[in-house]
């Protein structure tokens, strides 16, 4: 019997500022103060739902001199006012148009569900607002292209909020791969499964439901990050359906050049270990759980922990204070005058959307937006 010993140590992550620009691979860039800025980034929050709550809580874990929430908008004024009171936000709007007209906002966080991403993103980009929009960026690649084109035409910063990319664990993975710590990567395997039957965003087709867009995007983004944005040579997907006509279980295999592979499984009926393994010619990197918000990394048997800060108010989703990393990355991009992040670029978002489309096509999931 072979015994495997795992060595552990913990890394303090409060001072780790995620990267925003430059060539890949990237590792932490200077802090905002080192970038010689003494003004806070002023955020507007679009939607007063659960994810917007958690993003706002995450912002409050950052220095108040660097990030301030100055306004929130919801479809109903009462909801916006309640949200504003809860988080001590100065202004509340009943409607997104008023938020788009607010001259005191540097960047808008969009937390509406993805069937409304196209119209909401266009509202703010056409109003010359910088935008951080929740994932998935859109219902399909066609919509994603429209959003990204509008951001470019209006010369504003835009990023899809794939928050996982900015966690210290992800920063470390990119650094290790760049240094050749595990040699040439030959396989990426990941899984994400949770018992979500009965959750509207996963069940109801009109809400953009389905396992690929809700859970699978996290497995896919990891694969795309590890293979540095390379397009797969082939995609094979199979799966099962819920009674509502959306995908329940997805099994996806992606083949890359030089016989490199990726395989991921996502399902909404049961909880999986939710791990990921990156296998190279010289070693292995493993995310031992919570691949969408990882706080631990095992490299060739040695484990390092990267804890996220404790929230000051209750949060709805695990490790949500980790959204602080993407928020800080946005700030640094704005300070440098960048229009997109090299860590989660426009090309990265489009690649995700295109692969998601192909997976849905092979499985047979069609949304009304696909025919528009």
NUBAPA-409994 format. One record per residue (C-alpha): residue number from 1; x, y, z. Coordinates in nm, 2 decimals. Layout:
REM NUBAPA-409994
<node pos="NUM" c1="X" c2="Y" c3="Z"/>
...
//
This chain:
REM NUBAPA-409994
<node pos="1" c1="0.00" c2="0.00" c3="0.00"/>
<node pos="2" c1="0.14" c2="0.34" c3="-0.10"/>
<node pos="3" c1="0.08" c2="0.63" c3="0.14"/>
<node pos="4" c1="0.06" c2="0.98" c3="-0.01"/>
<node pos="5" c1="0.14" c2="1.27" c3="0.22"/>
<node pos="6" c1="0.00" c2="1.61" c3="0.14"/>
<node pos="7" c1="0.20" c2="1.91" c3="0.27"/>
<node pos="8" c1="0.00" c2="2.22" c3="0.36"/>
<node pos="9" c1="0.06" c2="2.58" c3="0.41"/>
<node pos="10" c1="-0.16" c2="2.89" c3="0.39"/>
<node pos="11" c1="-0.10" c2="3.21" c3="0.19"/>
<node pos="12" c1="-0.24" c2="3.54" c3="0.30"/>
<node pos="13" c1="-0.44" c2="3.68" c3="0.01"/>
<node pos="14" c1="-0.56" c2="4.02" c3="0.12"/>
<node pos="15" c1="-0.26" c2="4.19" c3="-0.04"/>
<node pos="16" c1="-0.27" c2="3.99" c3="-0.37"/>
<node pos="17" c1="-0.39" c2="4.22" c3="-0.64"/>
<node pos="18" c1="-0.50" c2="4.03" c3="-0.95"/>
<node pos="19" c1="-0.36" c2="4.13" c3="-1.29"/>
<node pos="20" c1="-0.55" c2="4.33" c3="-1.55"/>
<node pos="21" c1="-0.32" c2="4.38" c3="-1.84"/>
<node pos="22" c1="-0.01" c2="4.28" c3="-2.02"/>
<node pos="23" c1="0.10" c2="3.96" c3="-2.19"/>
<node pos="24" c1="0.01" c2="3.62" c3="-2.07"/>
<node pos="25" c1="0.12" c2="3.46" c3="-1.85"/>
<node pos="26" c1="0.03" c2="3.71" c3="-1.58"/>
<node pos="27" c1="0.08" c2="3.73" c3="-1.20"/>
<node pos="28" c1="-0.01" c2="3.99" c3="-0.94"/>
<node pos="29" c1="0.04" c2="4.35" c3="-1.05"/>
<node pos="30" c1="0.12" c2="4.65" c3="-0.83"/>
<node pos="31" c1="-0.15" c2="4.77" c3="-0.58"/>
<node pos="32" c1="-0.37" c2="5.07" c3="-0.67"/>
<node pos="33" c1="-0.16" c2="5.29" c3="-0.44"/>
<node pos="34" c1="0.15" c2="5.19" c3="-0.63"/>
<node pos="35" c1="-0.03" c2="5.29" c3="-0.95"/>
<node pos="36" c1="-0.04" c2="5.64" c3="-0.80"/>
<node pos="37" c1="-0.42" c2="5.68" c3="-0.77"/>
<node pos="38" c1="-0.59" c2="5.84" c3="-0.47"/>
<node pos="39" c1="-0.95" c2="5.83" c3="-0.60"/>
<node pos="40" c1="-1.20" c2="5.56" c3="-0.53"/>
<node pos="41" c1="-1.35" c2="5.36" c3="-0.82"/>
<node pos="42" c1="-1.72" c2="5.45" c3="-0.81"/>
<node pos="43" c1="-1.95" c2="5.16" c3="-0.87"/>
<node pos="44" c1="-2.31" c2="5.14" c3="-0.98"/>
<node pos="45" c1="-2.50" c2="4.82" c3="-0.91"/>
<node pos="46" c1="-2.75" c2="4.71" c3="-1.17"/>
<node pos="47" c1="-3.01" c2="4.47" c3="-1.01"/>
<node pos="48" c1="-3.08" c2="4.42" c3="-0.64"/>
<node pos="49" c1="-3.08" c2="4.04" c3="-0.65"/>
<node pos="50" c1="-2.87" c2="3.78" c3="-0.47"/>
<node pos="51" c1="-2.56" c2="3.80" c3="-0.67"/>
<node pos="52" c1="-2.56" c2="4.18" c3="-0.66"/>
<node pos="53" c1="-2.58" c2="4.15" c3="-0.28"/>
<node pos="54" c1="-2.28" c2="3.93" c3="-0.27"/>
<node pos="55" c1="-2.08" c2="4.15" c3="-0.50"/>
<node pos="56" c1="-2.15" c2="4.45" c3="-0.29"/>
<node pos="57" c1="-2.05" c2="4.27" c3="0.02"/>
<node pos="58" c1="-1.72" c2="4.17" c3="-0.16"/>
<node pos="59" c1="-1.65" c2="4.53" c3="-0.25"/>
<node pos="60" c1="-1.68" c2="4.63" c3="0.12"/>
<node pos="61" c1="-1.39" c2="4.39" c3="0.20"/>
<node pos="62" c1="-1.16" c2="4.62" c3="-0.01"/>
<node pos="63" c1="-1.03" c2="4.96" c3="0.11"/>
<node pos="64" c1="-1.31" c2="5.22" c3="0.10"/>
<node pos="65" c1="-1.06" c2="5.46" c3="-0.05"/>
<node pos="66" c1="-1.03" c2="5.23" c3="-0.35"/>
<node pos="67" c1="-1.39" c2="5.12" c3="-0.41"/>
<node pos="68" c1="-1.72" c2="5.29" c3="-0.34"/>
<node pos="69" c1="-2.08" c2="5.19" c3="-0.43"/>
<node pos="70" c1="-2.26" c2="5.52" c3="-0.51"/>
<node pos="71" c1="-2.58" c2="5.39" c3="-0.66"/>
<node pos="72" c1="-2.80" c2="5.09" c3="-0.71"/>
<node pos="73" c1="-3.09" c2="5.03" c3="-0.96"/>
<node pos="74" c1="-3.36" c2="4.78" c3="-0.97"/>
<node pos="75" c1="-3.68" c2="4.74" c3="-1.18"/>
<node pos="76" c1="-3.88" c2="4.83" c3="-0.87"/>
<node pos="77" c1="-3.78" c2="5.14" c3="-0.67"/>
<node pos="78" c1="-3.87" c2="4.97" c3="-0.35"/>
<node pos="79" c1="-3.62" c2="4.69" c3="-0.41"/>
<node pos="80" c1="-3.35" c2="4.94" c3="-0.49"/>
<node pos="81" c1="-3.42" c2="5.15" c3="-0.18"/>
<node pos="82" c1="-3.42" c2="4.84" c3="0.04"/>
<node pos="83" c1="-3.09" c2="4.73" c3="-0.11"/>
<node pos="84" c1="-2.94" c2="5.08" c3="-0.07"/>
<node pos="85" c1="-3.05" c2="5.09" c3="0.30"/>
<node pos="86" c1="-2.90" c2="4.75" c3="0.36"/>
<node pos="87" c1="-2.56" c2="4.84" c3="0.21"/>
<node pos="88" c1="-2.55" c2="5.22" c3="0.29"/>
<node pos="89" c1="-2.56" c2="5.32" c3="-0.07"/>
<node pos="90" c1="-2.64" c2="5.69" c3="-0.13"/>
<node pos="91" c1="-2.87" c2="5.66" c3="-0.43"/>
<node pos="92" c1="-3.14" c2="5.42" c3="-0.54"/>
<node pos="93" c1="-3.31" c2="5.42" c3="-0.88"/>
<node pos="94" c1="-3.63" c2="5.25" c3="-1.00"/>
<node pos="95" c1="-3.51" c2="5.16" c3="-1.34"/>
<node pos="96" c1="-3.18" c2="5.10" c3="-1.51"/>
<node pos="97" c1="-3.20" c2="5.40" c3="-1.74"/>
<node pos="98" c1="-3.15" c2="5.64" c3="-1.44"/>
<node pos="99" c1="-2.84" c2="5.45" c3="-1.34"/>
<node pos="100" c1="-2.71" c2="5.48" c3="-1.70"/>
<node pos="101" c1="-2.76" c2="5.86" c3="-1.68"/>
<node pos="102" c1="-2.58" c2="5.90" c3="-1.34"/>
<node pos="103" c1="-2.26" c2="6.10" c3="-1.41"/>
<node pos="104" c1="-2.09" c2="6.00" c3="-1.09"/>
<node pos="105" c1="-2.04" c2="5.63" c3="-1.18"/>
<node pos="106" c1="-1.71" c2="5.50" c3="-1.32"/>
<node pos="107" c1="-1.82" c2="5.14" c3="-1.38"/>
<node pos="108" c1="-2.15" c2="4.94" c3="-1.36"/>
<node pos="109" c1="-2.18" c2="4.59" c3="-1.23"/>
<node pos="110" c1="-2.46" c2="4.40" c3="-1.41"/>
<node pos="111" c1="-2.62" c2="4.13" c3="-1.20"/>
<node pos="112" c1="-2.94" c2="4.06" c3="-1.40"/>
<node pos="113" c1="-3.00" c2="3.71" c3="-1.54"/>
<node pos="114" c1="-2.84" c2="3.64" c3="-1.87"/>
<node pos="115" c1="-3.15" c2="3.65" c3="-2.10"/>
<node pos="116" c1="-3.14" c2="4.03" c3="-2.02"/>
<node pos="117" c1="-2.76" c2="4.07" c3="-2.06"/>
<node pos="118" c1="-2.78" c2="4.19" c3="-2.42"/>
<node pos="119" c1="-3.03" c2="4.47" c3="-2.37"/>
<node pos="120" c1="-2.88" c2="4.57" c3="-2.03"/>
<node pos="121" c1="-2.52" c2="4.58" c3="-2.15"/>
<node pos="122" c1="-2.61" c2="4.78" c3="-2.46"/>
<node pos="123" c1="-2.80" c2="5.03" c3="-2.24"/>
<node pos="124" c1="-2.48" c2="5.10" c3="-2.04"/>
<node pos="125" c1="-2.22" c2="5.08" c3="-2.32"/>
<node pos="126" c1="-2.43" c2="5.32" c3="-2.53"/>
<node pos="127" c1="-2.44" c2="5.55" c3="-2.23"/>
<node pos="128" c1="-2.05" c2="5.54" c3="-2.23"/>
<node pos="129" c1="-2.04" c2="5.34" c3="-1.90"/>
<node pos="130" c1="-1.76" c2="5.09" c3="-1.82"/>
<node pos="131" c1="-1.92" c2="4.75" c3="-1.75"/>
<node pos="132" c1="-1.85" c2="4.43" c3="-1.55"/>
<node pos="133" c1="-2.12" c2="4.19" c3="-1.66"/>
<node pos="134" c1="-2.20" c2="3.86" c3="-1.48"/>
<node pos="135" c1="-2.14" c2="3.53" c3="-1.66"/>
<node pos="136" c1="-2.25" c2="3.38" c3="-1.89"/>
<node pos="137" c1="-2.20" c2="3.69" c3="-2.10"/>
<node pos="138" c1="-2.50" c2="3.62" c3="-2.33"/>
<node pos="139" c1="-2.74" c2="3.35" c3="-2.44"/>
<node pos="140" c1="-2.53" c2="3.27" c3="-2.75"/>
<node pos="141" c1="-2.22" c2="3.39" c3="-2.94"/>
<node pos="142" c1="-2.42" c2="3.61" c3="-3.16"/>
<node pos="143" c1="-2.54" c2="3.82" c3="-2.87"/>
<node pos="144" c1="-2.19" c2="3.82" c3="-2.72"/>
<node pos="145" c1="-2.05" c2="3.96" c3="-3.04"/>
<node pos="146" c1="-2.31" c2="4.24" c3="-3.03"/>
<node pos="147" c1="-2.22" c2="4.33" c3="-2.67"/>
<node pos="148" c1="-1.85" c2="4.33" c3="-2.73"/>
<node pos="149" c1="-1.89" c2="4.53" c3="-3.05"/>
<node pos="150" c1="-2.09" c2="4.80" c3="-2.87"/>
<node pos="151" c1="-1.82" c2="4.82" c3="-2.60"/>
<node pos="152" c1="-1.56" c2="4.88" c3="-2.86"/>
<node pos="153" c1="-1.76" c2="5.13" c3="-3.06"/>
<node pos="154" c1="-1.83" c2="5.33" c3="-2.74"/>
<node pos="155" c1="-1.47" c2="5.30" c3="-2.63"/>
<node pos="156" c1="-1.55" c2="5.17" c3="-2.28"/>
<node pos="157" c1="-1.40" c2="4.90" c3="-2.06"/>
<node pos="158" c1="-1.60" c2="4.58" c3="-2.07"/>
<node pos="159" c1="-1.54" c2="4.24" c3="-1.90"/>
<node pos="160" c1="-1.74" c2="3.93" c3="-1.84"/>
<node pos="161" c1="-1.74" c2="3.86" c3="-1.47"/>
<node pos="162" c1="-1.57" c2="3.51" c3="-1.47"/>
<node pos="163" c1="-1.46" c2="3.57" c3="-1.11"/>
<node pos="164" c1="-1.27" c2="3.24" c3="-1.09"/>
<node pos="165" c1="-1.00" c2="3.37" c3="-1.32"/>
<node pos="166" c1="-0.90" c2="3.63" c3="-1.06"/>
<node pos="167" c1="-0.88" c2="3.41" c3="-0.75"/>
<node pos="168" c1="-0.53" c2="3.37" c3="-0.61"/>
<node pos="169" c1="-0.55" c2="3.00" c3="-0.69"/>
<node pos="170" c1="-0.60" c2="3.08" c3="-1.06"/>
<node pos="171" c1="-0.32" c2="3.34" c3="-1.05"/>
<node pos="172" c1="-0.09" c2="3.07" c3="-0.91"/>
<node pos="173" c1="-0.20" c2="2.82" c3="-1.17"/>
<node pos="174" c1="-0.11" c2="3.06" c3="-1.45"/>
<node pos="175" c1="0.23" c2="3.13" c3="-1.29"/>
<node pos="176" c1="0.31" c2="2.76" c3="-1.25"/>
<node pos="177" c1="0.21" c2="2.68" c3="-1.61"/>
<node pos="178" c1="0.42" c2="2.97" c3="-1.74"/>
<node pos="179" c1="0.72" c2="2.84" c3="-1.54"/>
<node pos="180" c1="0.68" c2="2.49" c3="-1.68"/>
<node pos="181" c1="0.63" c2="2.35" c3="-1.33"/>
<node pos="182" c1="0.44" c2="2.05" c3="-1.46"/>
<node pos="183" c1="0.59" c2="2.04" c3="-1.81"/>
<node pos="184" c1="0.36" c2="2.03" c3="-2.11"/>
<node pos="185" c1="-0.01" c2="2.00" c3="-2.01"/>
<node pos="186" c1="-0.17" c2="1.69" c3="-2.17"/>
<node pos="187" c1="-0.50" c2="1.67" c3="-1.99"/>
<node pos="188" c1="-0.74" c2="1.89" c3="-1.81"/>
<node pos="189" c1="-1.03" c2="1.71" c3="-1.62"/>
<node pos="190" c1="-1.29" c2="1.89" c3="-1.42"/>
<node pos="191" c1="-1.64" c2="1.84" c3="-1.28"/>
<node pos="192" c1="-1.91" c2="2.05" c3="-1.14"/>
<node pos="193" c1="-2.23" c2="1.91" c3="-1.00"/>
<node pos="194" c1="-2.49" c2="2.03" c3="-0.75"/>
<node pos="195" c1="-2.85" c2="1.92" c3="-0.67"/>
<node pos="196" c1="-3.03" c2="2.22" c3="-0.83"/>
<node pos="197" c1="-3.36" c2="2.07" c3="-0.95"/>
<node pos="198" c1="-3.63" c2="2.31" c3="-0.85"/>
<node pos="199" c1="-3.41" c2="2.62" c3="-0.88"/>
<node pos="200" c1="-3.57" c2="2.84" c3="-1.14"/>
<node pos="201" c1="-3.25" c2="2.97" c3="-1.30"/>
<node pos="202" c1="-3.15" c2="2.60" c3="-1.37"/>
<node pos="203" c1="-3.50" c2="2.47" c3="-1.46"/>
<node pos="204" c1="-3.69" c2="2.73" c3="-1.65"/>
<node pos="205" c1="-3.60" c2="2.77" c3="-2.01"/>
<node pos="206" c1="-3.72" c2="3.13" c3="-2.04"/>
<node pos="207" c1="-3.47" c2="3.22" c3="-1.77"/>
<node pos="208" c1="-3.18" c2="3.09" c3="-1.98"/>
<node pos="209" c1="-3.18" c2="2.77" c3="-1.77"/>
<node pos="210" c1="-2.95" c2="2.47" c3="-1.83"/>
<node pos="211" c1="-2.65" c2="2.31" c3="-1.68"/>
<node pos="212" c1="-2.40" c2="2.42" c3="-1.94"/>
<node pos="213" c1="-2.46" c2="2.79" c3="-1.90"/>
<node pos="214" c1="-2.50" c2="2.77" c3="-1.52"/>
<node pos="215" c1="-2.23" c2="2.52" c3="-1.42"/>
<node pos="216" c1="-2.04" c2="2.41" c3="-1.73"/>
<node pos="217" c1="-1.90" c2="2.75" c3="-1.80"/>
<node pos="218" c1="-1.68" c2="2.71" c3="-1.49"/>
<node pos="219" c1="-1.53" c2="2.38" c3="-1.62"/>
<node pos="220" c1="-1.49" c2="2.53" c3="-1.97"/>
<node pos="221" c1="-1.33" c2="2.85" c3="-1.85"/>
<node pos="222" c1="-1.06" c2="2.65" c3="-1.66"/>
<node pos="223" c1="-0.99" c2="2.45" c3="-1.97"/>
<node pos="224" c1="-0.96" c2="2.76" c3="-2.19"/>
<node pos="225" c1="-0.74" c2="2.93" c3="-1.93"/>
<node pos="226" c1="-0.50" c2="2.63" c3="-1.90"/>
<node pos="227" c1="-0.47" c2="2.61" c3="-2.28"/>
<node pos="228" c1="-0.42" c2="2.98" c3="-2.31"/>
<node pos="229" c1="-0.73" c2="3.07" c3="-2.52"/>
<node pos="230" c1="-0.65" c2="2.81" c3="-2.79"/>
<node pos="231" c1="-0.95" c2="2.70" c3="-2.99"/>
<node pos="232" c1="-1.01" c2="2.32" c3="-2.96"/>
<node pos="233" c1="-0.97" c2="2.12" c3="-3.28"/>
<node pos="234" c1="-1.28" c2="1.92" c3="-3.20"/>
<node pos="235" c1="-1.57" c2="1.91" c3="-2.95"/>
<node pos="236" c1="-1.78" c2="1.61" c3="-2.86"/>
<node pos="237" c1="-2.08" c2="1.66" c3="-2.63"/>
<node pos="238" c1="-2.35" c2="1.44" c3="-2.50"/>
<node pos="239" c1="-2.61" c2="1.48" c3="-2.23"/>
<node pos="240" c1="-2.96" c2="1.44" c3="-2.09"/>
<node pos="241" c1="-3.26" c2="1.67" c3="-2.06"/>
<node pos="242" c1="-3.48" c2="1.79" c3="-1.79"/>
<node pos="243" c1="-3.86" c2="1.79" c3="-1.85"/>
<node pos="244" c1="-3.84" c2="2.16" c3="-1.92"/>
<node pos="245" c1="-3.62" c2="2.10" c3="-2.23"/>
<node pos="246" c1="-3.29" c2="2.22" c3="-2.09"/>
<node pos="247" c1="-2.98" c2="2.02" c3="-2.04"/>
<node pos="248" c1="-2.94" c2="1.84" c3="-1.70"/>
<node pos="249" c1="-2.62" c2="1.64" c3="-1.75"/>
<node pos="250" c1="-2.34" c2="1.73" c3="-1.99"/>
<node pos="251" c1="-2.03" c2="1.53" c3="-2.07"/>
<node pos="252" c1="-1.79" c2="1.72" c3="-2.30"/>
<node pos="253" c1="-1.46" c2="1.63" c3="-2.45"/>
<node pos="254" c1="-1.23" c2="1.88" c3="-2.62"/>
<node pos="255" c1="-0.93" c2="1.79" c3="-2.84"/>
<node pos="256" c1="-0.65" c2="2.03" c3="-2.89"/>
<node pos="257" c1="-0.33" c2="2.02" c3="-3.10"/>
<node pos="258" c1="-0.05" c2="1.78" c3="-3.01"/>
<node pos="259" c1="-0.30" c2="1.53" c3="-2.87"/>
<node pos="260" c1="-0.39" c2="1.74" c3="-2.57"/>
<node pos="261" c1="-0.73" c2="1.68" c3="-2.42"/>
<node pos="262" c1="-0.99" c2="1.82" c3="-2.18"/>
<node pos="263" c1="-1.29" c2="1.64" c3="-2.04"/>
<node pos="264" c1="-1.55" c2="1.78" c3="-1.81"/>
<node pos="265" c1="-1.88" c2="1.67" c3="-1.66"/>
<node pos="266" c1="-2.15" c2="1.90" c3="-1.52"/>
<node pos="267" c1="-2.48" c2="1.80" c3="-1.38"/>
<node pos="268" c1="-2.77" c2="1.96" c3="-1.19"/>
<node pos="269" c1="-2.91" c2="1.65" c3="-1.02"/>
<node pos="270" c1="-2.64" c2="1.55" c3="-0.77"/>
<node pos="271" c1="-2.34" c2="1.69" c3="-0.60"/>
<node pos="272" c1="-2.00" c2="1.59" c3="-0.74"/>
<node pos="273" c1="-1.66" c2="1.63" c3="-0.57"/>
<node pos="274" c1="-1.62" c2="1.94" c3="-0.79"/>
<node pos="275" c1="-1.25" c2="1.89" c3="-0.84"/>
<node pos="276" c1="-1.02" c2="1.96" c3="-1.13"/>
<node pos="277" c1="-0.69" c2="1.81" c3="-1.23"/>
<node pos="278" c1="-0.43" c2="1.95" c3="-1.47"/>
<node pos="279" c1="-0.19" c2="1.68" c3="-1.58"/>
<node pos="280" c1="0.15" c2="1.76" c3="-1.74"/>
<node pos="281" c1="0.45" c2="1.57" c3="-1.85"/>
<node pos="282" c1="0.63" c2="1.65" c3="-1.53"/>
<node pos="283" c1="0.36" c2="1.67" c3="-1.27"/>
<node pos="284" c1="0.01" c2="1.74" c3="-1.16"/>
<node pos="285" c1="-0.19" c2="2.04" c3="-1.04"/>
<node pos="286" c1="-0.51" c2="1.97" c3="-0.85"/>
<node pos="287" c1="-0.80" c2="2.19" c3="-0.73"/>
<node pos="288" c1="-0.94" c2="1.97" c3="-0.46"/>
<node pos="289" c1="-1.29" c2="2.13" c3="-0.45"/>
<node pos="290" c1="-1.50" c2="2.43" c3="-0.52"/>
<node pos="291" c1="-1.35" c2="2.48" c3="-0.87"/>
<node pos="292" c1="-1.57" c2="2.78" c3="-0.93"/>
<node pos="293" c1="-1.44" c2="2.96" c3="-0.62"/>
<node pos="294" c1="-1.12" c2="2.78" c3="-0.52"/>
<node pos="295" c1="-0.93" c2="2.84" c3="-0.20"/>
<node pos="296" c1="-0.69" c2="2.55" c3="-0.21"/>
<node pos="297" c1="-0.43" c2="2.42" c3="-0.46"/>
<node pos="298" c1="-0.23" c2="2.10" c3="-0.46"/>
<node pos="299" c1="0.09" c2="2.10" c3="-0.67"/>
<node pos="300" c1="0.27" c2="1.76" c3="-0.69"/>
<node pos="301" c1="0.13" c2="1.66" c3="-0.35"/>
<node pos="302" c1="0.19" c2="1.99" c3="-0.17"/>
<node pos="303" c1="-0.13" c2="2.18" c3="-0.07"/>
<node pos="304" c1="-0.15" c2="2.56" c3="-0.03"/>
<node pos="305" c1="-0.46" c2="2.74" c3="0.11"/>
<node pos="306" c1="-0.57" c2="3.08" c3="-0.01"/>
<node pos="307" c1="-0.86" c2="3.18" c3="0.22"/>
<node pos="308" c1="-1.10" c2="3.46" c3="0.12"/>
<node pos="309" c1="-1.21" c2="3.73" c3="0.37"/>
<node pos="310" c1="-1.51" c2="3.69" c3="0.60"/>
<node pos="311" c1="-1.82" c2="3.88" c3="0.49"/>
<node pos="312" c1="-1.95" c2="4.17" c3="0.70"/>
<node pos="313" c1="-2.31" c2="4.08" c3="0.60"/>
<node pos="314" c1="-2.47" c2="3.74" c3="0.52"/>
<node pos="315" c1="-2.39" c2="3.62" c3="0.16"/>
<node pos="316" c1="-2.60" c2="3.39" c3="-0.06"/>
<node pos="317" c1="-2.32" c2="3.19" c3="-0.23"/>
<node pos="318" c1="-2.01" c2="3.02" c3="-0.10"/>
<node pos="319" c1="-1.69" c2="3.22" c3="-0.10"/>
<node pos="320" c1="-1.86" c2="3.52" c3="-0.26"/>
<node pos="321" c1="-1.62" c2="3.77" c3="-0.10"/>
<node pos="322" c1="-1.38" c2="3.63" c3="-0.36"/>
<node pos="323" c1="-1.55" c2="3.86" c3="-0.61"/>
<node pos="324" c1="-1.32" c2="4.13" c3="-0.46"/>
<node pos="325" c1="-1.05" c2="4.00" c3="-0.69"/>
<node pos="326" c1="-1.23" c2="4.07" c3="-1.01"/>
<node pos="327" c1="-1.34" c2="4.41" c3="-0.88"/>
<node pos="328" c1="-0.98" c2="4.50" c3="-0.80"/>
<node pos="329" c1="-0.87" c2="4.38" c3="-1.14"/>
<node pos="330" c1="-1.13" c2="4.61" c3="-1.30"/>
<node pos="331" c1="-1.01" c2="4.90" c3="-1.10"/>
<node pos="332" c1="-0.65" c2="4.85" c3="-1.21"/>
<node pos="333" c1="-0.76" c2="4.82" c3="-1.57"/>
<node pos="334" c1="-0.95" c2="5.15" c3="-1.54"/>
<node pos="335" c1="-0.65" c2="5.32" c3="-1.38"/>
<node pos="336" c1="-0.43" c2="5.21" c3="-1.67"/>
<node pos="337" c1="-0.68" c2="5.32" c3="-1.94"/>
<node pos="338" c1="-0.74" c2="4.96" c3="-2.06"/>
<node pos="339" c1="-1.06" c2="4.87" c3="-2.24"/>
<node pos="340" c1="-1.04" c2="4.50" c3="-2.16"/>
<node pos="341" c1="-0.86" c2="4.26" c3="-1.92"/>
<node pos="342" c1="-0.59" c2="4.03" c3="-2.05"/>
<node pos="343" c1="-0.69" c2="3.78" c3="-1.79"/>
<node pos="344" c1="-1.05" c2="3.77" c3="-1.91"/>
<node pos="345" c1="-1.04" c2="3.93" c3="-2.25"/>
<node pos="346" c1="-1.31" c2="3.99" c3="-2.51"/>
<node pos="347" c1="-1.16" c2="3.70" c3="-2.71"/>
<node pos="348" c1="-1.19" c2="3.48" c3="-2.41"/>
<node pos="349" c1="-1.55" c2="3.56" c3="-2.37"/>
<node pos="350" c1="-1.62" c2="3.50" c3="-2.73"/>
<node pos="351" c1="-1.45" c2="3.16" c3="-2.72"/>
<node pos="352" c1="-1.66" c2="3.06" c3="-2.42"/>
<node pos="353" c1="-1.98" c2="3.16" c3="-2.60"/>
<node pos="354" c1="-1.88" c2="2.97" c3="-2.92"/>
<node pos="355" c1="-1.80" c2="2.65" c3="-2.74"/>
<node pos="356" c1="-2.11" c2="2.68" c3="-2.53"/>
<node pos="357" c1="-2.31" c2="2.71" c3="-2.85"/>
<node pos="358" c1="-2.15" c2="2.40" c3="-3.00"/>
<node pos="359" c1="-2.21" c2="2.20" c3="-2.69"/>
<node pos="360" c1="-2.58" c2="2.30" c3="-2.69"/>
<node pos="361" c1="-2.61" c2="2.23" c3="-3.06"/>
<node pos="362" c1="-2.48" c2="1.87" c3="-3.02"/>
<node pos="363" c1="-2.69" c2="1.80" c3="-2.71"/>
<node pos="364" c1="-3.00" c2="1.97" c3="-2.87"/>
<node pos="365" c1="-3.07" c2="2.27" c3="-2.64"/>
<node pos="366" c1="-3.23" c2="2.56" c3="-2.82"/>
<node pos="367" c1="-3.33" c2="2.89" c3="-2.68"/>
<node pos="368" c1="-3.57" c2="3.14" c3="-2.84"/>
<node pos="369" c1="-3.27" c2="3.38" c3="-2.87"/>
<node pos="370" c1="-3.10" c2="3.14" c3="-3.11"/>
<node pos="371" c1="-3.35" c2="3.22" c3="-3.39"/>
<node pos="372" c1="-3.35" c2="3.59" c3="-3.35"/>
//
